[in-house]
Amino acid sequence: MKVSIIVSSKTGNTRKIAEAIYKELPDAELYNVENAPEPTEYDLIFMGFWVDKGTADAKAKEYMQTIKSTHIALFGTLGADPDSQHAQDSLKKAAMLVPDCQIIDHFLCQGAIDPALIKWMCELPDNHPHAPNAERRKRWQDASTHPDMSDCHNASNWAVATLEKANSTL
Ligand SMILES: Cc1cc2nc3c(=O)[nH]c(=O)nc-3n(C[C@H](O)[C@H](O)[C@H](O)COP(=O)(O)O)c2cc1C
């Protein structure tokens, strides 16, 4: 089975997860989305994105929209808790970008938020919807250490299980 790992990452969090996946799948090919090959060449694509405004980021989105009729394993990082409703909604929106594909499985974990974005939000007036509040500051703090070793370990294990699952269905 021909397998690719395609990753879109702005600040490196999702790239870390892609590398953890690649470590366990040495026969797969790893590409940044900017240099990704034609998706038609692959039986299984591990597609990595970062969550931008509740869906896959623009570069991942653009590539995902070219993927037709293959098997996909979606992985992503986001600032929010991966068990939150926001994370589930973001994943659903990302999955909607590949309607012709069979999604074998998915993996999400938290990723530190770009300090430039935090700085921008800290300068917003108090009445702005994105202005910092106690809950938001806690989320930034929680995210700041991710992806950590445990996230990478979980991603590696997930990749192995997902490949096995794909092998048994293909
Ligand atoms: C412009 C921008 C928009 C973002 N939007 C969201 C969002 O809607 N939900 C969320 O949970 N995290 C959001 N984040 C946080 C990123 O998804 C998170 O930090 C991610 O790990 C970044 O991945 P990367 O390092 O691979 O670029 C946003 C970050 C930026 C910079």
Ligand as a Chemical Component Dictionary entry (heavy atoms), coordinates in Angstrom:
data_LIG
# 
_chem_comp.id                   LIG 
_chem_comp.type                 NON-POLYMER 
_chem_comp.pdbx_formal_charge   0 
_chem_comp.three_letter_code    LIG 
# 
loop_
_chem_comp_atom.comp_id 
_chem_comp_atom.atom_id 
_chem_comp_atom.alt_atom_id 
_chem_comp_atom.type_symbol 
_chem_comp_atom.charge 
_chem_comp_atom.model_Cartn_x 
_chem_comp_atom.model_Cartn_y 
_chem_comp_atom.model_Cartn_z 
_chem_comp_atom.pdbx_ordinal 
LIG C1  C1  C 0 -4.961  32.612 12.974 1  
LIG C2  C2  C 0 -5.169  31.468 13.946 2  
LIG C3  C3  C 0 -6.444  30.948 14.110 3  
LIG C4  C4  C 0 -6.657  29.890 15.011 4  
LIG N1  N1  N 0 -7.915  29.393 15.163 5  
LIG C5  C5  C 0 -8.131  28.408 16.073 6  
LIG C6  C6  C 0 -9.438  27.907 16.285 7  
LIG O1  O1  O 0 -10.420 28.287 15.646 8  
LIG N2  N2  N 0 -9.600  26.958 17.231 9  
LIG C7  C7  C 0 -8.564  26.458 17.982 10 
LIG O2  O2  O 0 -8.791  25.608 18.817 11 
LIG N3  N3  N 0 -7.296  26.897 17.768 12 
LIG C8  C8  C 0 -7.062  27.855 16.846 13 
LIG N4  N4  N 0 -5.785  28.300 16.628 14 
LIG C9  C9  C 0 -4.660  27.639 17.328 15 
LIG C10 C10 C 0 -3.903  26.663 16.386 16 
LIG O3  O3  O 0 -4.803  25.753 15.751 17 
LIG C11 C11 C 0 -2.876  25.827 17.162 18 
LIG O4  O4  O 0 -1.978  26.679 17.843 19 
LIG C12 C12 C 0 -2.117  24.860 16.261 20 
LIG O5  O5  O 0 -1.436  23.925 17.052 21 
LIG C13 C13 C 0 -1.104  25.540 15.329 22 
LIG O6  O6  O 0 -0.487  24.525 14.568 23 
LIG P1  P1  P 0 0.900   24.710 13.806 24 
LIG O7  O7  O 0 1.980   24.985 14.833 25 
LIG O8  O8  O 0 1.123   23.394 13.123 26 
LIG O9  O9  O 0 0.760   25.847 12.850 27 
LIG C14 C14 C 0 -5.556  29.345 15.748 28 
LIG C15 C15 C 0 -4.274  29.875 15.557 29 
LIG C16 C16 C 0 -4.074  30.930 14.671 30 
LIG C17 C17 C 0 -2.672  31.472 14.470 31 
# 
loop_
_chem_comp_bond.comp_id 
_chem_comp_bond.atom_id_1 
_chem_comp_bond.atom_id_2 
_chem_comp_bond.value_order 
_chem_comp_bond.pdbx_ordinal 
LIG C1  C2  SING 1  
LIG C2  C3  SING 2  
LIG C2  C16 DOUB 3  
LIG C3  C4  DOUB 4  
LIG C4  N1  SING 5  
LIG C4  C14 SING 6  
LIG N1  C5  DOUB 7  
LIG C5  C6  SING 8  
LIG C5  C8  SING 9  
LIG C6  O1  DOUB 10 
LIG C6  N2  SING 11 
LIG N2  C7  SING 12 
LIG C7  O2  DOUB 13 
LIG C7  N3  SING 14 
LIG N3  C8  DOUB 15 
LIG C8  N4  SING 16 
LIG N4  C9  SING 17 
LIG N4  C14 SING 18 
LIG C9  C10 SING 19 
LIG C10 O3  SING 20 
LIG C10 C11 SING 21 
LIG C11 O4  SING 22 
LIG C11 C12 SING 23 
LIG C12 O5  SING 24 
LIG C12 C13 SING 25 
LIG C13 O6  SING 26 
LIG O6  P1  SING 27 
LIG P1  O7  DOUB 28 
LIG P1  O8  SING 29 
LIG P1  O9  SING 30 
LIG C14 C15 DOUB 31 
LIG C15 C16 SING 32 
LIG C16 C17 SING 33 
# 
